[in-house]
Amino acid sequence: MADLAVRLFNTIFRNPVTNASGTLGYGREIEPLWSIDTLGAYVTKGLSLLPHHGNPTPRISEEKGGMINSIGLQNVGVERFFADYFPLFVSKKTPIIVNFFGFTEEEYIECASRIPPHELIAALEINLSCPNIKAGGLCMGKEAQSVFRIIRAVKRVTPIPLIAKLTPEVTDIVEIARAAAEAGADGVTVLNTMPAMAIDIDKGSLFIRGGLSGPPLKPMALKAVSDISKAITLPVIGAGGIVDYRDALAFFMAGARMVQVGTATFLDPFAIPKIVRGLDAYMEEHSLSRLAEITGIAGC
Ligand SMILES: Cc1cc2nc3c(=O)[nH]c(=O)nc-3n(C[C@H](O)[C@H](O)[C@H](O)COP(=O)(O)O)c2cc1C
């Protein structure tokens, strides 16, 4: 078997494939089909300081090649996650990346400070796509200055490595990645969903406003991964429209060190195990002993 292991944030991940936040529930939902230990790391659903009910239905719109979701960051809150859901992971060997968010800067900081350092927690992933209620609903991830401020503040309250998850809804994503790096982030995830909407043409009214995910994002995400990998030295985790191992390879060749798979799981719940097996077979077939041999080779 080829060695798919990746060492990042002082953790050895058995392979470079994780789920994307919010697309594999609290982990236990997938266990009847395949073990969490198939993943390089499990990324939690976005956690907030307090439990959050999310948005009313409809929450999903299937689009050609992808989907729009308006889950609205529903979650049980950080404390209940650690009381009720974390024990599953303690019985496993897979590192965890804890995704979190806040509706104000204070909430981000308070939430991060409540995440207890634990040998299984490899990193925190800060979702910068969340609306800031105090700033009139403006998304904090859209401005380099606010990204710098929030990352620096969170770094002060937690010793756990911090990954900045970037929104594509910006003019210059490289500038945002640079701000995250300068503020002390340890890595970046590129990228989150793209704001979108669907119309119910039979009713002549809005059906949903939410985030577009899946294959329509892939070419844009690849370019962002490539541009950011060249601009900063932090590890880049690629996300956006990956459905098979060939998509994952394109992200590695563009410079990603790991990849996240989200929407693909909704189409095929075995997409992630298939991607891991596909990467393994590719490495064997091409006599590659380490993933580093192809990382960034596209040089574009
Ligand atoms: C149903 C759903 C829920 C999501 N929830 C979160 C979340 O809680 N936090 C977050 O940072 N991203 C969330 N995302 C974004 C994904 O983690 C990922 O960045 C995005 O969907 C692009 O990857 P994909 O095309 O493989 O789905 C969610 C996406 C979907 C489809």
The ligand as an SDF file (V2000), in Angstrom:
LIG
                    3D

 31 33  0  0  0  0  0  0  0  0999 V2000
  -25.3050   20.8780    4.0180 C   0  0  0  0  0  0  0  0  0  0  0  0
  -24.0390   21.6630    4.2030 C   0  0  0  0  0  0  0  0  0  0  0  0
  -23.7220   22.1400    5.4700 C   0  0  0  0  0  0  0  0  0  0  0  0
  -22.5350   22.8730    5.6560 C   0  0  0  0  0  0  0  0  0  0  0  0
  -22.2120   23.3210    6.9060 N   0  0  0  0  0  0  0  0  0  0  0  0
  -21.0520   23.9950    7.1020 C   0  0  0  0  0  0  0  0  0  0  0  0
  -20.6590   24.3950    8.4200 C   0  0  0  0  0  0  0  0  0  0  0  0
  -21.3490   24.1370    9.4240 O   0  0  0  0  0  0  0  0  0  0  0  0
  -19.4790   25.0860    8.5540 N   0  0  0  0  0  0  0  0  0  0  0  0
  -18.6610   25.3670    7.4670 C   0  0  0  0  0  0  0  0  0  0  0  0
  -17.5980   25.9660    7.6400 O   0  0  0  0  0  0  0  0  0  0  0  0
  -19.0030   24.9540    6.2160 N   0  0  0  0  0  0  0  0  0  0  0  0
  -20.1700   24.2900    6.0180 C   0  0  0  0  0  0  0  0  0  0  0  0
  -20.5010   23.8670    4.7560 N   0  0  0  0  0  0  0  0  0  0  0  0
  -19.5720   24.1070    3.6240 C   0  0  0  0  0  0  0  0  0  0  0  0
  -18.7260   22.8610    3.3340 C   0  0  0  0  0  0  0  0  0  0  0  0
  -17.9820   22.4860    4.4760 O   0  0  0  0  0  0  0  0  0  0  0  0
  -17.7810   23.0610    2.1250 C   0  0  0  0  0  0  0  0  0  0  0  0
  -16.8690   24.1070    2.4090 O   0  0  0  0  0  0  0  0  0  0  0  0
  -18.5270   23.4260    0.8370 C   0  0  0  0  0  0  0  0  0  0  0  0
  -19.7470   22.7160    0.7510 O   0  0  0  0  0  0  0  0  0  0  0  0
  -17.6870   23.1070   -0.4110 C   0  0  0  0  0  0  0  0  0  0  0  0
  -17.3750   21.7440   -0.4990 O   0  0  0  0  0  0  0  0  0  0  0  0
  -18.2440   20.7010   -1.3910 P   0  0  0  0  0  0  0  0  0  0  0  0
  -18.4450   21.3210   -2.7440 O   0  0  0  0  0  0  0  0  0  0  0  0
  -17.4310   19.4430   -1.4130 O   0  0  0  0  0  0  0  0  0  0  0  0
  -19.5470   20.5080   -0.6680 O   0  0  0  0  0  0  0  0  0  0  0  0
  -21.6760   23.1360    4.5490 C   0  0  0  0  0  0  0  0  0  0  0  0
  -22.0260   22.6440    3.2830 C   0  0  0  0  0  0  0  0  0  0  0  0
  -23.1750   21.9190    3.0920 C   0  0  0  0  0  0  0  0  0  0  0  0
  -23.5080   21.3970    1.7120 C   0  0  0  0  0  0  0  0  0  0  0  0
  1  2  1  0
  2  3  1  0
  2 30  2  0
  3  4  2  0
  4  5  1  0
  4 28  1  0
  5  6  2  0
  6  7  1  0
  6 13  1  0
  7  8  2  0
  7  9  1  0
  9 10  1  0
 10 11  2  0
 10 12  1  0
 12 13  2  0
 13 14  1  0
 14 15  1  0
 14 28  1  0
 15 16  1  0
 16 17  1  0
 16 18  1  0
 18 19  1  0
 18 20  1  0
 20 21  1  0
 20 22  1  0
 22 23  1  0
 23 24  1  0
 24 25  2  0
 24 26  1  0
 24 27  1  0
 28 29  2  0
 29 30  1  0
 30 31  1  0
M  END
$$$$
